[in-house]
Amino acid sequence: MITVCVSYMFNLVSLFDLISNLLLNVWMNIGLPVILFELIKKFVVAGVMFGLLSVTVMFLIWLERRICARFQSRVGPNRVGFQGFLQPVADAIKLLAKENIVPQDADRLVHFLAPPIVFTAAFTAYLCMPFGPGLIALDINLGILYIFSITTLGVMGILLAGWGSNNKYSLLGGMRSVAQIVSYEIPLILSVLGVVMLTNTLKITEIVDAQKSFFDWFIFRQPLAFIIYLIAGTAELNRTPFDIPEAESELTGGYHTEYSGIRFSMFFLAEFTNMFMVSAIATSIFLGGWHGFGFLPPYVWFFVKCFAVVFLLIWFRWTFPRMRFDQLMDLGWKALTPLAFVNIFLTGIMIFIK
C-alpha cells in the first residue's frame, strides 16, 4: 500500500484520478446525481488552479524584486520572512485592507467590472495549458487559438478601466493599450504559425509531443520566430520597454491610476499571471514543454523552463529604457510583422523541399 501511494505521488494525474474515482463511488452509493459531482469537481479544479496561480504570482513578485535589486546594486526585500520571502504576503494583506476609492464622477459599473474582466481573461487561459503529461484541464484541438483569443479579451478590461475612471491619464493609458496590443497581436500569432505549419496542428499537447528529443525543440528550427514571440509577448504584457499604457512619468499610472485596494491588486495579479502564461506558451511551443532529460518529473521540467523565460522577461524590464509610442508602433508594424511573414515564407519553402 505504501509503495502504491508513493508511486501515485510521483504521478499527479493518477493520484487525482484515484481520489476522484473513490469520491465518485461514495457519491453514487449515496444516490446523488453524477452530473452534480462533475460540476463540483470542475469548481474544485478551478479553485486549486487559482490557489496555485496565486502562490506562483507571489513568488514571481518576490523574484522580480530580488532580481531588480541585484541589477541595481540594492538589497531588495529581506526583512519579512527568510530573505524577504513573505514580503508578497504582507503586500497582499496591505492591499486587501485598503479602501476601494472610486472617483466621484466615474462610471461606477464600468469601473467595477474592469478588474474582474482583466483577471478572468488571464486566468481562464490556463485551462488549455499542459503542465505535464495529462496535467491539462481542457485538451482541445484549437488550444493555441483559444489561449490567444481569451487573453486578448483582457484589453477590453483595460479600456473599460481607462474609460470608466473619468481621468484623462487613465483614458490615454487605455487607448494606448488597445493600439499596442492590437498591433503586437499580429506578429505574436504569426510567430507561432511557423510551428503550426511544421506540426500541422493547433493542439498544444501534440506540439509538445513533436519535441520529445532535445534537438527537436522548435527553438532550433524556428529561432527567428522565438525572438519575434519574446518581443511581441513582452509588448502584450505592457512591461518595460513597452509599458506605454502605464508610463508613470507621463500618465501617473495610466489605466489603473484611479484604482486602489483589492481592485488594483487584481490588475497586478493579472500582469504576473499573463507573464507566466507568456512563458508557459514559449515553453510549450519552442522549448519542448514538459520534456527534459529524465532525472526530474516532467512537470518539474516544465516549471524550470517557464521560470527561465520569466527571468529573461525580468531581465528585459530592468535593462531597456521605455520606448516612445511612435518607436513602439514602428517596431511592431515595420520590423516584427514583416519578419514574421518572412519566417512563414521560409518555413513553407523548407516544408516544400522536404
C-alpha positions as semicolon CSV with decimal commas, in nm:
position;residue;x (nm);y (nm);z (nm)
1;M;0,000;0,000;0,000
2;I;0,285;0,240;0,085
3;T;0,453;0,160;-0,247
4;V;0,130;0,234;-0,437
5;C;0,085;0,568;-0,258
6;V;0,445;0,671;-0,328
7;S;0,410;0,582;-0,696
8;Y;0,093;0,789;-0,715
9;M;0,266;1,085;-0,554
10;F;0,507;1,097;-0,849
11;N;0,215;1,086;-1,093
12;L;-0,021;1,372;-1,008
13;V;-0,273;1,274;-1,273
14;S;-0,307;0,919;-1,142
15;L;-0,334;1,050;-0,785
16;F;-0,611;1,291;-0,880
17;D;-0,796;1,019;-1,077
18;L;-0,766;0,778;-0,782
19;I;-0,914;1,027;-0,534
20;S;-1,181;1,133;-0,784
21;N;-1,291;0,774;-0,850
22;L;-1,308;0,694;-0,478
23;L;-1,522;1,001;-0,411
24;L;-1,741;0,924;-0,712
25;N;-1,814;0,574;-0,581
26;V;-1,915;0,717;-0,243
27;W;-2,125;0,982;-0,419
28;M;-2,310;0,721;-0,630
29;N;-2,369;0,496;-0,327
30;I;-2,543;0,785;-0,155
31;G;-2,765;0,816;-0,463
32;L;-2,675;1,167;-0,576
33;P;-2,663;1,260;-0,949
34;V;-2,328;1,218;-1,127
35;I;-2,367;1,546;-1,317
36;L;-2,366;1,736;-0,986
37;F;-2,042;1,557;-0,888
38;E;-1,879;1,657;-1,218
39;L;-1,987;2,018;-1,167
40;I;-1,840;2,027;-0,815
41;K;-1,523;1,861;-0,949
42;K;-1,477;2,139;-1,204
43;F;-1,516;2,405;-0,935
44;V;-1,261;2,225;-0,716
45;V;-1,013;2,208;-1,005
46;A;-1,069;2,578;-1,076
47;G;-1,012;2,660;-0,709
48;V;-0,691;2,457;-0,698
49;M;-0,567;2,630;-1,014
50;F;-0,650;2,970;-0,865
51;G;-0,462;2,887;-0,546
52;L;-0,156;2,760;-0,734
53;L;-0,157;3,066;-0,960
54;S;-0,183;3,298;-0,659
55;V;0,116;3,131;-0,492
56;T;0,309;3,140;-0,821
57;V;0,232;3,509;-0,868
58;M;0,350;3,592;-0,514
59;F;0,673;3,405;-0,584
60;L;0,717;3,594;-0,914
61;I;0,667;3,927;-0,734
62;W;0,937;3,833;-0,481
63;L;1,164;3,704;-0,758
64;E;1,135;4,021;-0,967
65;R;1,202;4,249;-0,670
66;R;1,510;4,049;-0,572
67;I;1,644;4,032;-0,928
68;C;1,590;4,402;-1,000
69;A;1,761;4,485;-0,669
70;R;2,065;4,282;-0,779
71;F;2,070;4,461;-1,113
72;Q;2,066;4,798;-0,935
73;S;2,315;4,701;-0,659
74;R;2,044;4,709;-0,390
75;V;1,944;4,457;-0,126
76;G;1,574;4,429;-0,203
77;P;1,310;4,289;0,038
78;N;1,489;4,092;0,312
79;R;1,310;4,164;0,644
80;V;0,973;3,984;0,626
81;G;1,049;3,613;0,631
82;F;1,367;3,441;0,516
83;Q;1,533;3,666;0,255
84;G;1,208;3,865;0,237
85;F;1,015;3,564;0,109
86;L;0,698;3,665;0,297
87;Q;0,704;4,022;0,168
88;P;0,443;3,946;-0,107
89;V;0,214;3,808;0,166
90;A;0,249;4,133;0,361
91;D;0,180;4,330;0,042
92;A;-0,133;4,122;-0,025
93;I;-0,263;4,182;0,328
94;K;-0,198;4,554;0,289
95;L;-0,387;4,571;-0,043
96;L;-0,681;4,371;0,094
97;A;-0,705;4,605;0,394
98;K;-0,703;4,925;0,187
99;E;-1,020;5,111;0,100
100;N;-1,152;5,089;-0,257
101;I;-1,183;5,451;-0,369
102;V;-1,395;5,543;-0,671
103;P;-1,377;5,890;-0,834
104;Q;-1,688;6,096;-0,780
105;D;-1,791;6,128;-1,146
106;A;-1,668;5,786;-1,258
107;D;-1,892;5,531;-1,425
108;R;-1,921;5,303;-1,123
109;L;-2,041;4,994;-1,308
110;V;-1,766;5,011;-1,572
111;H;-1,509;5,100;-1,305
112;F;-1,613;4,793;-1,104
113;L;-1,622;4,547;-1,396
114;A;-1,279;4,627;-1,544
115;P;-1,051;4,446;-1,291
116;P;-1,250;4,117;-1,291
117;I;-1,254;4,112;-1,671
118;V;-0,877;4,159;-1,691
119;F;-0,806;3,888;-1,434
120;T;-1,067;3,642;-1,567
121;A;-0,919;3,666;-1,917
122;A;-0,574;3,590;-1,775
123;F;-0,693;3,304;-1,551
124;T;-0,914;3,114;-1,797
125;A;-0,629;3,088;-2,049
126;Y;-0,468;2,825;-1,824
127;L;-0,748;2,578;-1,898
128;C;-0,566;2,470;-2,217
129;M;-0,209;2,484;-2,088
130;P;-0,046;2,141;-2,036
131;F;0,181;2,140;-1,730
132;G;0,281;1,778;-1,786
133;P;0,154;1,452;-1,939
134;G;-0,220;1,461;-1,866
135;L;-0,191;1,773;-1,647
136;I;-0,431;1,981;-1,853
137;A;-0,784;2,086;-1,769
138;L;-0,916;2,117;-2,127
139;D;-0,721;1,950;-2,409
140;I;-0,896;2,086;-2,718
141;N;-0,787;2,081;-3,082
142;L;-0,774;2,462;-3,104
143;G;-0,573;2,513;-2,785
144;I;-0,339;2,783;-2,917
145;L;-0,623;2,971;-3,082
146;Y;-0,826;2,958;-2,759
147;I;-0,539;3,095;-2,548
148;F;-0,466;3,385;-2,782
149;S;-0,837;3,464;-2,816
150;I;-0,919;3,463;-2,445
151;T;-0,611;3,659;-2,338
152;T;-0,688;3,931;-2,594
153;L;-1,015;3,997;-2,409
154;G;-0,806;4,145;-2,128
155;V;-0,755;4,458;-2,336
156;M;-1,130;4,522;-2,309
157;G;-1,095;4,537;-1,932
158;I;-0,803;4,780;-1,962
159;L;-1,006;5,000;-2,197
160;L;-1,304;4,990;-1,960
161;A;-1,076;5,086;-1,670
162;G;-0,950;5,389;-1,861
163;W;-1,294;5,491;-1,984
164;G;-1,481;5,441;-1,657
165;S;-1,233;5,625;-1,431
166;N;-1,320;5,976;-1,553
167;N;-0,950;6,056;-1,570
168;K;-0,769;6,176;-1,882
169;Y;-0,450;5,995;-1,785
170;S;-0,644;5,671;-1,744
171;L;-0,825;5,720;-2,074
172;L;-0,499;5,782;-2,260
173;G;-0,348;5,471;-2,099
174;G;-0,647;5,259;-2,201
175;M;-0,638;5,383;-2,562
176;R;-0,263;5,326;-2,579
177;S;-0,311;4,971;-2,457
178;V;-0,569;4,896;-2,727
179;A;-0,339;5,027;-3,000
180;Q;-0,039;4,842;-2,862
181;I;-0,199;4,503;-2,802
182;V;-0,387;4,501;-3,133
183;S;-0,064;4,590;-3,315
184;Y;0,158;4,332;-3,146
185;E;-0,103;4,055;-3,152
186;I;-0,034;4,019;-3,524
187;P;0,340;3,934;-3,508
188;L;0,276;3,729;-3,192
189;I;0,033;3,497;-3,370
190;L;0,236;3,495;-3,692
191;S;0,545;3,384;-3,498
192;V;0,359;3,072;-3,381
193;L;0,225;2,987;-3,727
194;G;0,563;2,851;-3,835
195;V;0,542;2,584;-3,562
196;V;0,179;2,514;-3,655
197;M;0,287;2,460;-4,016
198;L;0,559;2,215;-3,911
199;T;0,332;2,014;-3,680
200;N;0,009;2,057;-3,877
201;T;-0,192;2,104;-3,557
202;L;-0,321;2,371;-3,318
203;K;-0,337;2,126;-3,028
204;I;-0,071;2,219;-2,774
205;T;-0,018;1,866;-2,642
206;E;0,056;1,740;-2,995
207;I;0,304;2,024;-3,049
208;V;0,479;1,926;-2,724
209;D;0,483;1,560;-2,829
210;A;0,663;1,660;-3,150
211;Q;0,957;1,787;-2,939
212;K;1,049;1,473;-2,745
213;S;1,425;1,493;-2,804
214;F;1,641;1,798;-2,730
215;F;1,725;1,882;-3,091
216;D;1,358;1,856;-3,190
217;W;1,276;2,165;-2,985
218;F;1,136;2,426;-3,220
219;I;1,368;2,697;-3,089
220;F;1,636;2,534;-3,307
221;R;1,411;2,510;-3,613
222;Q;1,234;2,844;-3,560
223;P;1,490;3,076;-3,392
224;L;1,357;3,390;-3,565
225;A;1,001;3,304;-3,459
226;F;1,115;3,261;-3,098
227;I;1,280;3,606;-3,094
228;I;0,971;3,766;-3,250
229;Y;0,750;3,589;-2,996
230;L;0,954;3,712;-2,699
231;I;0,950;4,074;-2,818
232;A;0,580;4,071;-2,907
233;G;0,494;3,885;-2,587
234;T;0,673;4,148;-2,378
235;A;0,471;4,416;-2,557
236;E;0,148;4,223;-2,489
237;L;0,232;4,228;-2,118
238;N;0,267;4,609;-2,112
239;R;0,606;4,569;-1,947
240;T;0,917;4,780;-1,998
241;P;1,033;4,874;-2,258
242;F;0,670;4,859;-2,377
243;D;0,492;4,993;-2,065
244;I;0,333;5,277;-2,264
245;P;-0,021;5,224;-2,118
246;E;0,110;5,280;-1,761
247;A;0,402;5,521;-1,816
248;E;0,415;5,666;-1,463
249;S;0,642;5,950;-1,579
250;E;0,375;6,064;-1,829
251;L;0,038;5,925;-1,718
252;T;0,086;5,888;-1,340
253;G;-0,017;5,521;-1,361
254;G;-0,219;5,505;-1,679
255;Y;-0,535;5,297;-1,688
256;H;-0,513;5,192;-1,320
257;T;-0,440;5,540;-1,177
258;E;-0,781;5,559;-1,005
259;Y;-0,775;5,207;-0,860
260;S;-0,678;5,109;-0,507
261;G;-0,705;4,818;-0,269
262;I;-0,818;4,482;-0,397
263;R;-0,919;4,620;-0,737
264;F;-0,568;4,743;-0,801
265;S;-0,431;4,409;-0,681
266;M;-0,640;4,232;-0,948
267;F;-0,460;4,430;-1,220
268;F;-0,129;4,346;-1,054
269;L;-0,224;3,978;-1,026
270;A;-0,332;3,968;-1,391
271;E;0,001;4,118;-1,507
272;F;0,210;3,847;-1,342
273;T;-0,042;3,577;-1,439
274;N;-0,006;3,686;-1,801
275;M;0,373;3,694;-1,768
276;F;0,376;3,332;-1,656
277;M;0,134;3,245;-1,939
278;V;0,366;3,402;-2,199
279;S;0,650;3,196;-2,050
280;A;0,436;2,880;-2,049
281;I;0,343;2,926;-2,416
282;A;0,708;2,981;-2,508
283;T;0,797;2,665;-2,314
284;S;0,528;2,455;-2,482
285;I;0,575;2,585;-2,836
286;F;0,952;2,639;-2,860
287;L;1,125;2,470;-2,563
288;G;0,987;2,117;-2,564
289;G;0,718;2,163;-2,300
290;W;0,749;1,907;-2,020
291;H;1,016;1,702;-2,200
292;G;1,350;1,705;-2,021
293;F;1,645;1,479;-1,956
294;G;1,489;1,212;-1,739
295;F;1,618;1,278;-1,387
296;L;1,328;1,509;-1,290
297;P;0,948;1,463;-1,322
298;P;0,802;1,614;-1,644
299;Y;0,605;1,889;-1,466
300;V;0,923;1,999;-1,285
301;W;1,099;2,040;-1,620
302;F;0,804;2,247;-1,741
303;F;0,830;2,490;-1,450
304;V;1,210;2,507;-1,474
305;K;1,181;2,621;-1,836
306;C;0,899;2,862;-1,753
307;F;1,099;3,033;-1,480
308;A;1,397;3,057;-1,715
309;V;1,180;3,252;-1,961
310;V;1,039;3,459;-1,671
311;F;1,394;3,553;-1,572
312;L;1,454;3,665;-1,932
313;L;1,143;3,886;-1,925
314;I;1,250;4,039;-1,592
315;W;1,595;4,097;-1,739
316;F;1,435;4,287;-2,029
317;R;1,233;4,507;-1,793
318;W;1,527;4,622;-1,583
319;T;1,769;4,666;-1,873
320;F;1,597;4,857;-2,153
321;P;1,453;5,212;-2,132
322;R;1,092;5,284;-2,224
323;M;1,028;5,340;-2,595
324;R;0,835;5,632;-2,739
325;F;0,493;5,546;-2,876
326;D;0,597;5,607;-3,238
327;Q;0,903;5,384;-3,191
328;L;0,682;5,114;-3,044
329;M;0,446;5,123;-3,343
330;D;0,733;5,129;-3,594
331;L;0,890;4,823;-3,432
332;G;0,564;4,630;-3,445
333;W;0,444;4,720;-3,795
334;K;0,768;4,787;-3,983
335;A;1,001;4,527;-3,827
336;L;0,833;4,240;-3,641
337;T;0,535;4,186;-3,873
338;P;0,744;4,173;-4,198
339;L;0,998;3,944;-4,025
340;A;0,716;3,715;-3,912
341;F;0,591;3,688;-4,273
342;V;0,947;3,615;-4,389
343;N;0,968;3,336;-4,130
344;I;0,641;3,186;-4,255
345;F;0,767;3,206;-4,615
346;L;1,097;3,033;-4,526
347;T;0,912;2,767;-4,326
348;G;0,686;2,698;-4,625
349;I;0,991;2,659;-4,852
350;M;1,150;2,420;-4,601
351;I;0,835;2,207;-4,586
352;F;0,807;2,206;-4,968
353;I;1,170;2,094;-5,011
354;K;1,123;1,805;-4,766
